[in-house]
Amino acid sequence: MYTSIDLAICVGYLVLVVAIGFLSSRRQHTSIKGYFRADNRLPWYVIGFSIVAAGVSSEQFVGEIGYAYKLGLPVANWEWLVWPGLSLLLWVFVPLYVRNNIATMPEYLERRFGPRSRRLYACLTIGSYVLVNFALVFYTGGFALEKMWGINRLGAVWLLAVVTGAYTVYGGLTAVAWTSTLQCVLLLGGGIYVFFAGLAKIHWDFAAVLGGGQRAHLFTPASHEVPWTALVVLMLSTNVWYYTNNQHINQRCLAARDEWHAKMGVLFSAVLQLLVPLATCFPGMIYHVLNPHLNNPDIAYPAVVASVVPQGWRGLVVAAIISGIMSTVSGLVNSTSTMVTLDLVQQSGGRRWSEARLVSVGRWSGALALLAGALLAPIVMRWENIFRYAQDILAPMAAPVVVVFLAGALWKPAKERGALVCLWLSLLSAPFILIKAILADRDVHFLPTNLENPMVFAGAYGLISLVVMIVLSRPQTRLSLGVGAAVIGLVIWMSAVSPSAMALSLLVSTVALLVPLLVLRRAPVANLWDRSMLHTGQPPGWYAKLWLWWVLLAAILVGIYIRFW
């Protein structure tokens, strides 16, 4: 049961967020730089909070907590294995983007591979936001609010769409960043409060929360539902794409005051990421101790809140979920409007348009994207497996994109044709995986058993994309094309026979290629990374040293994985 105090907390939160959104952007919403890049005035702590808020949404509070209820500690890898992606963003992509004054991810591809790659990646990203991300957030958000408060799902979707759209469409990135700061504090605070309230309920028995067997370990055998092979692919494809080549995340870094603030913001987000599983994983494990016989794991979070949070405080927890929904939606709206305006409209006929007209385009495109997402919500809500379908789509779609961006940043011989083919592979993977999943639900299978697993398929797809990029960036001969085709055939066969061999090949090839490229890239070349970008002018004082905090965080994570291996 929820009281009038809980309702007052939620209403007060909505009013506060809208006020912050309008007030923070009242002088920065009329110019292109102000609307899309916050006049490059964001400090490191706002960037860090905003990155985490953009990455944590209702899908974690519904899907991830339910998954943790079912499987235990291995689910924490979804949060902690973002470390390689954040490290690449920190040391490679932030300086590359900032020093080249990049405004969007597609713009970088144009600088490196030409205008066709810019248009293609912009369309790919916008399509994935509208058709997958919006749908997933609205579905899980409506589900959570219905289960926790009895609100009609569609009513919840439209309420959140209107409130979030009001300040986001008006204020642009400034409004998104500053409201996300409040939202991150609230969503982490509310989630961690549930964690400690749950521990108190079971008399602080953390050993019982961990449980026994595979539930208590981060890495699991290849036969497990979350095998180590899938975690390797998650770490090297989805997570690297999400934190290095995704406009939704990187737009905050591109609006930093300077390179040091951008990098320190990324580091601060990594600190916060250590805490995220306390809010998005462990509450499910705690409720497994309280009630191990739940029929539907997806209701684990509403159930644990009802069990451990006293009346009068549940409004804070509901506000935390609303924060996750609003921060993700606002970021998606702003990122979509940015790419539509700067990568499509301005490049195809709007070069001579006034800034006011382009900002107006940004507002209208953001509003239309939000409207499309809300209108798709009723369809999504009838689709019981949307959460699984969406997760299955993202990993194969991400793998070729990661190859394109890493090759573009670190490998000078990378050519446009290789990038374009990889981007088309990424684009075509979404309908392929969707059709495969729909047919599989009707017991129709056309792939080898192992390749039916989307993470195994994504790993193979990443290796194939790597071969395509290398072969098409070199002079074309019959021999090179024949060797490339043979290697692709070998990858498909290996993945079908042994996912473990595929995962090891992906891990070894990634490390074997990245390390030499990072070491050898010394001479500055336009739009390529070089070793000078490791050094950043920074404020005086030991507390401002980026390497110090990065090493400390790495040591903490290594300690966690050694302890719970």
C-alpha positions in Angstrom: 0.0 0.0 0.0 1.1 3.5 -0.8 0.2 6.6 1.3 -0.5 10.2 0.5 3.1 10.9 1.6 4.4 8.6 -1.1 2.3 10.4 -3.7 3.4 13.8 -2.4 7.1 12.7 -2.8 6.6 11.6 -6.4 4.6 14.7 -7.4 7.2 16.9 -5.6 10.0 15.1 -7.5 8.3 15.7 -10.9 7.9 19.4 -10.1 11.5 19.7 -9.0 12.8 18.0 -12.1 10.8 20.2 -14.5 11.9 23.3 -12.6 15.6 22.3 -12.8 15.2 21.5 -16.5 13.7 24.9 -17.4 15.9 27.0 -15.1 19.2 25.4 -16.0 18.8 26.0 -19.7 17.0 29.3 -19.8 20.0 31.1 -21.4 21.5 28.2 -23.4 18.6 26.8 -25.6 18.6 29.2 -28.6 22.0 28.4 -30.3 23.3 25.2 -31.9 26.2 25.1 -29.5 24.0 25.8 -26.5 21.1 23.5 -27.4 23.2 20.5 -28.6 26.4 20.9 -26.6 25.4 23.0 -23.5 27.9 25.7 -24.6 30.7 23.3 -23.5 30.1 24.3 -19.9 29.5 20.9 -18.2 31.7 20.1 -15.2 33.1 16.7 -14.5 30.6 15.7 -11.7 27.6 16.5 -13.9 29.1 14.4 -16.7 29.7 11.5 -14.4 26.2 11.6 -12.8 24.6 12.0 -16.3 26.5 9.1 -17.9 25.3 6.7 -15.1 21.7 8.1 -15.2 21.6 7.6 -19.0 22.7 3.9 -18.6 20.4 2.9 -15.7 16.7 2.8 -16.5 13.6 0.8 -15.7 14.9 -2.2 -17.7 17.5 -2.7 -14.9 14.9 -2.3 -12.1 12.6 -4.8 -13.9 14.7 -7.1 -16.0 18.1 -7.1 -14.3 16.7 -7.4 -10.7 14.5 -10.2 -11.9 17.4 -11.9 -13.6 19.5 -11.6 -10.4 16.6 -13.1 -8.4 16.8 -16.1 -10.7 20.6 -16.5 -11.2 22.4 -14.5 -8.5 25.8 -12.8 -8.7 26.7 -13.4 -12.4 24.1 -10.7 -13.3 26.4 -8.1 -11.7 28.7 -8.5 -14.7 26.2 -6.4 -16.7 27.4 -3.4 -14.6 31.0 -4.2 -13.7 32.1 -5.4 -17.1 31.6 -1.9 -18.5 35.2 -1.2 -17.2 37.0 -2.0 -20.5 34.5 0.2 -22.5 34.9 3.1 -20.0 38.7 2.8 -20.2 38.7 3.0 -24.0 36.4 6.0 -23.8 38.6 7.6 -21.2 42.0 7.1 -22.8 41.2 6.8 -26.6 37.9 8.3 -27.6 37.4 11.3 -25.3 40.7 12.9 -26.4 40.1 11.9 -30.0 36.6 13.5 -30.0 37.4 16.6 -28.0 40.6 17.5 -29.8 38.9 17.2 -33.2 35.9 19.2 -31.9 33.5 16.3 -32.8 29.8 17.0 -32.1 28.3 13.6 -33.0 29.5 10.0 -33.5 28.4 10.0 -37.1 30.5 13.2 -37.7 33.6 11.4 -36.6 32.9 8.6 -39.2 32.6 11.3 -41.9 35.9 12.8 -40.9 37.5 9.3 -41.1 35.6 7.5 -43.8 33.4 10.0 -45.7 29.8 11.3 -45.8 28.1 8.0 -46.7 29.3 6.4 -43.4 28.0 9.4 -41.5 24.5 9.2 -43.0 24.4 5.4 -42.6 25.5 5.4 -39.0 23.1 8.2 -38.1 20.1 6.4 -39.6 21.2 3.1 -37.9 21.5 4.8 -34.5 18.3 6.9 -34.8 16.4 3.8 -35.9 17.7 1.7 -32.9 16.8 4.5 -30.5 13.2 4.9 -31.7 12.3 1.3 -32.4 14.3 -0.5 -29.6 15.4 1.8 -26.8 12.3 3.9 -26.5 10.1 0.8 -26.7 12.2 -1.1 -24.1 12.2 1.8 -21.6 8.5 2.6 -22.0 7.6 -1.1 -21.7 9.6 -1.8 -18.5 8.7 1.6 -17.0 5.0 1.0 -17.5 5.3 -2.5 -16.2 7.1 -1.4 -13.0 4.8 1.5 -12.2 1.7 -0.7 -12.8 3.0 -3.4 -10.4 4.2 -1.0 -7.7 1.4 1.6 -7.8 -1.4 0.1 -9.8 -1.1 2.9 -12.4 -2.4 2.0 -15.9 0.6 1.3 -18.1 -0.4 3.5 -20.9 -1.3 6.3 -18.5 2.2 6.0 -17.0 3.9 6.1 -20.4 2.1 9.3 -21.5 2.6 11.1 -18.2 6.3 10.4 -18.3 6.5 11.3 -22.0 4.8 14.6 -21.5 6.8 15.6 -18.4 10.2 14.5 -19.7 9.5 16.0 -23.2 8.6 19.4 -21.8 12.0 20.3 -20.3 14.1 18.2 -22.8 12.6 19.6 -26.0 12.8 23.1 -24.5 16.2 23.1 -22.9 18.3 20.6 -24.9 21.5 19.0 -23.5 21.9 21.5 -20.6 18.5 20.5 -19.2 19.2 16.8 -19.8 22.6 16.9 -18.0 21.5 18.9 -14.9 18.2 17.0 -14.4 20.1 13.7 -14.9 22.4 14.7 -12.0 19.5 14.8 -9.6 18.0 11.7 -11.1 21.2 9.7 -10.7 21.5 10.7 -7.0 17.9 9.6 -6.5 18.0 6.4 -8.5 21.2 5.2 -6.8 20.1 6.5 -3.4 16.7 4.8 -3.7 18.2 1.5 -5.0 20.9 1.4 -2.3 18.3 2.2 0.4 16.4 -0.9 -0.7 19.6 -2.9 -0.6 20.3 -1.9 3.1 16.7 -2.2 4.1 16.7 -5.7 2.7 19.9 -6.7 4.4 18.4 -5.5 7.7 15.3 -7.6 7.1 17.4 -10.7 6.8 19.6 -9.7 9.8 22.6 -8.6 7.7 23.3 -12.2 6.5 25.3 -11.4 3.3 26.3 -15.0 2.9 22.7 -15.9 2.5 22.3 -13.3 -0.2 25.2 -14.7 -2.2 23.8 -18.2 -1.8 25.7 -21.3 -2.9 26.9 -22.9 -6.1 27.1 -20.8 -9.3 24.8 -18.1 -7.7 27.8 -17.0 -5.6 30.3 -16.6 -8.5 30.8 -13.9 -11.2 32.0 -16.3 -13.9 30.2 -19.5 -14.7 30.7 -22.5 -16.9 29.9 -22.5 -20.6 26.8 -24.6 -19.8 25.3 -22.0 -17.5 22.5 -19.6 -18.5 25.0 -16.7 -18.3 28.2 -18.5 -19.4 31.6 -16.9 -19.4 31.6 -17.0 -23.2 28.6 -14.6 -23.3 30.2 -12.3 -20.8 33.3 -12.0 -23.0 31.1 -11.0 -25.9 29.2 -8.6 -23.7 32.4 -7.0 -22.5 33.9 -6.6 -25.9 30.9 -5.8 -28.1 27.8 -4.3 -26.4 29.6 -2.6 -23.6 32.4 -1.1 -25.8 29.8 0.2 -28.3 27.6 1.6 -25.6 30.3 3.6 -23.9 32.6 4.6 -26.8 30.5 5.0 -29.9 27.0 5.8 -28.6 25.7 9.3 -29.0 23.3 8.7 -26.1 26.3 8.4 -23.7 29.1 10.4 -25.3 27.1 13.6 -25.9 27.8 14.5 -22.3 31.6 14.2 -22.8 31.4 16.3 -25.9 29.9 19.2 -23.9 32.6 19.3 -21.2 34.4 22.4 -20.2 37.7 20.9 -21.4 39.3 17.6 -22.0 40.2 17.1 -18.3 36.6 17.6 -17.2 35.5 15.1 -19.8 38.0 12.5 -18.7 37.4 13.1 -15.0 33.6 12.8 -15.7 34.2 9.3 -17.2 36.3 8.3 -14.2 33.6 9.5 -11.8 31.0 7.5 -13.7 33.2 4.5 -13.3 33.3 5.1 -9.5 29.5 5.3 -9.4 29.3 2.2 -11.6 30.9 0.2 -8.8 27.8 1.0 -6.7 25.2 0.4 -9.4 24.8 -3.4 -8.7 23.8 -2.6 -5.1 20.7 -0.9 -6.6 20.1 -3.1 -9.7 21.2 -6.6 -8.8 21.5 -7.3 -5.1 17.8 -6.4 -4.2 16.7 -9.3 -6.4 19.2 -11.6 -4.6 17.9 -10.4 -1.2 14.3 -11.2 -2.2 15.4 -14.7 -3.2 16.3 -15.2 0.4 12.9 -13.8 1.6 10.9 -15.7 -1.0 12.7 -18.3 -3.2 9.4 -19.4 -4.8 8.4 -16.4 -6.9 6.7 -17.5 -10.1 7.6 -14.4 -12.2 11.1 -13.0 -11.5 10.2 -9.7 -13.2 8.1 -8.7 -10.2 11.0 -9.2 -7.8 11.7 -5.5 -7.4 8.1 -4.4 -6.6 7.9 -7.4 -4.2 11.1 -6.6 -2.4 10.0 -2.9 -2.0 6.7 -4.1 -0.5 8.5 -6.4 1.8 11.4 -4.2 3.2 10.4 -0.5 2.7 8.0 1.0 5.2 5.0 3.0 4.1 5.8 6.6 3.8 9.2 5.8 2.2 8.0 3.9 -0.8 7.4 7.1 -2.7 11.1 7.6 -2.6 11.7 4.2 -4.3 9.1 4.9 -6.9 10.7 8.3 -7.6 14.0 6.4 -8.1 12.4 4.3 -10.8 10.8 7.3 -12.4 14.3 9.0 -12.3 15.8 6.1 -14.3 13.0 6.2 -16.9 13.1 10.0 -17.3 16.9 10.3 -17.5 17.1 7.6 -20.2 14.2 9.0 -22.2 15.5 12.6 -22.0 19.0 11.5 -23.2 17.5 9.5 -26.1 15.3 12.5 -27.1 18.3 14.9 -27.1 20.6 12.5 -28.9 18.1 11.7 -31.6 17.4 15.4 -32.2 21.1 16.1 -32.3 21.8 13.5 -35.0 18.7 14.4 -37.1 19.7 18.0 -37.1 23.4 17.9 -37.4 24.0 14.7 -39.3 21.0 14.5 -41.6 19.2 17.9 -42.1 22.2 20.2 -41.9 24.3 18.0 -44.1 21.6 17.4 -46.8 20.3 20.9 -47.4 20.4 22.9 -44.2 24.0 24.2 -44.3 22.8 27.8 -44.9 19.9 27.7 -42.5 20.0 30.0 -39.4 20.9 28.6 -36.0 17.3 29.3 -34.8 15.9 27.3 -37.6 18.2 24.3 -36.9 17.4 24.4 -33.2 13.7 24.4 -34.2 14.4 21.3 -36.3 16.1 19.8 -33.3 13.1 20.5 -31.0 10.5 19.1 -33.5 12.6 16.0 -34.3 13.1 15.2 -30.6 9.3 15.7 -29.9 8.4 13.4 -32.9 10.9 10.7 -31.7 9.3 10.9 -28.2 5.8 10.7 -29.7 6.8 7.7 -31.9 8.2 5.9 -28.9 5.0 6.6 -26.8 2.8 5.5 -29.7 4.7 2.2 -30.1 4.3 1.4 -26.4 0.8 -0.2 -26.7 2.2 -2.6 -29.4 5.3 -3.3 -27.3 3.1 -4.0 -24.2 1.3 -6.8 -26.1 4.7 -8.4 -27.0 5.6 -10.4 -23.9 9.2 -11.1 -25.1 10.2 -7.6 -26.0 12.8 -7.4 -23.3 14.6 -10.5 -24.5 14.2 -9.5 -28.2 15.7 -6.1 -27.5 18.7 -7.5 -25.6 19.2 -10.1 -28.4 19.3 -7.4 -31.0 21.8 -5.0 -29.4 24.8 -7.4 -29.2 25.1 -8.4 -32.9 24.3 -4.8 -33.9 27.1 -3.4 -31.7 29.9 -5.8 -32.8 30.5 -4.4 -36.4 30.2 -0.8 -35.1 33.0 -1.4 -32.5 35.2 -2.8 -35.3 34.6 0.4 -37.4 35.3 2.9 -34.6 38.4 1.1 -33.3 39.8 0.7 -36.8 39.0 4.3 -37.6 40.7 5.5 -34.4 43.8 3.3 -34.4 44.5 1.8 -37.8 45.5 4.3 -40.5 45.0 1.9 -43.5 41.3 1.4 -42.6 39.3 2.3 -45.7 35.8 3.6 -46.4 34.6 0.4 -48.2 35.4 -1.8 -45.2 33.6 0.7 -42.8 30.5 0.8 -45.0 30.2 -3.0 -45.3 30.6 -3.4 -41.5 27.9 -0.7 -40.9 25.6 -2.5 -43.3 26.3 -5.7 -41.4 25.2 -3.9 -38.2 22.1 -2.5 -39.8 21.0 -5.9 -41.3 21.6 -7.8 -38.1 18.6 -6.3 -36.4 15.9 -7.6 -38.7 17.8 -10.9 -39.0 17.9 -11.4 -35.2 14.3 -10.4 -34.9 13.0 -12.8 -37.5 15.2 -15.6 -36.1 13.7 -15.0 -32.6 10.1 -14.9 -33.8 10.6 -18.1 -35.8 12.4 -19.8 -32.8 9.3 -19.0 -30.6 7.4 -21.1 -33.2 10.0 -23.8 -33.1 11.5 -23.0 -36.5 15.3 -23.0 -36.4 17.6 -22.5 -39.4 21.0 -21.9 -37.6 23.3 -24.4 -35.9 22.3 -24.9 -32.2 25.1 -22.8 -30.7 24.6 -19.9 -33.2 21.0 -19.7 -32.1 22.4 -18.1 -28.9 22.5 -14.3 -29.7 25.7 -13.8 -27.7 27.5 -16.5 -29.6 26.1 -15.1 -32.8 27.3 -11.6 -31.8 30.9 -12.9 -31.1 31.0 -14.6 -34.4 29.6 -11.5 -36.1 32.4 -9.4 -34.5 35.1 -11.7 -35.7 33.6 -11.7 -39.2 33.4 -7.9 -39.2 37.0 -7.7 -38.2 38.0 -10.0 -41.2 35.8 -7.8 -43.5 37.4 -4.6 -42.3 41.0 -6.0 -42.8 40.4 -7.6 -46.2 38.5 -4.6 -47.7 41.0 -2.1 -46.4 43.8 -3.8 -48.3 44.5 -4.0 -52.1 42.0 -6.4 -53.6 43.3 -9.6 -55.1 41.8 -13.0 -55.6 44.1 -14.4 -53.0 43.1 -11.9 -50.3 39.4 -12.4 -51.0 39.8 -16.1 -51.0 41.7 -16.1 -47.7 39.1 -13.7 -46.2 36.3 -16.0 -47.2 38.1 -19.0 -45.8 38.7 -17.3 -42.5 35.0 -16.3 -42.3 34.0 -19.9 -43.0 36.4 -21.0 -40.2 34.8 -18.5 -37.8 31.3 -19.7 -38.5 32.3 -23.4 -38.1 34.3 -22.7 -34.9 31.4 -20.8 -33.4 28.9 -23.5 -34.3 31.1 -26.2 -32.8 32.6 -24.5 -29.8 31.4 -21.2 -28.3 34.4 -21.4 -25.9 36.8 -21.4 -28.8 35.0 -18.5 -30.4 35.1 -16.4 -27.2 38.7 -17.1 -26.6 39.5 -16.2 -30.3 37.6 -12.9 -29.9 39.4 -12.1 -26.6 42.9 -13.0 -27.9 42.4 -11.3 -31.3 41.1 -8.1 -29.6 44.0 -7.9 -27.2 46.6 -8.9 -29.8 45.4 -6.2 -32.2 44.7 -3.4 -29.8 47.9 -3.5 -27.7 50.4 -3.1 -30.7 48.2 -0.4 -32.3 48.1 1.6 -29.0 51.9 1.2 -28.6 52.8 2.1 -32.2 50.4 5.0 -32.7 53.0 7.8 -32.0 52.9 10.3 -34.9 50.0 12.7 -34.9 47.6 12.2 -37.8 44.3 14.0 -38.4 41.3 12.2 -36.9 43.5 9.3 -35.6 44.5 8.6 -32.0 48.1 8.9 -30.9 50.0 8.4 -27.7 50.1 12.1 -26.9 46.4 11.9 -26.2 47.2 10.0 -23.0 48.5 13.2 -21.5 46.0 15.9 -20.5 46.6 19.3 -18.9 45.0 19.1 -15.4 44.6 21.2 -12.3 47.3 21.0 -9.7 47.0 18.5 -6.8 47.2 14.7 -6.5 43.5 14.4 -6.4 43.3 15.6 -10.1 45.6 12.9 -11.4 43.6 10.8 -13.8 46.0 7.8 -13.8 45.9 7.6 -10.0 42.1 7.2 -9.9 42.1 4.8 -12.9 44.6 2.5 -11.3 42.9 2.6 -8.0 39.5 1.7 -9.6 41.1 -1.1 -11.6 42.6 -2.6 -8.4 39.2 -2.5 -6.7 37.6 -4.3 -9.6 40.4 -6.9 -9.9 40.0 -7.5 -6.1 36.2 -8.1 -6.5 36.7 -10.5 -9.4 39.4 -12.4 -7.6 37.2 -12.7 -4.5 34.1 -13.8 -6.3 35.6 -15.6 -9.3 
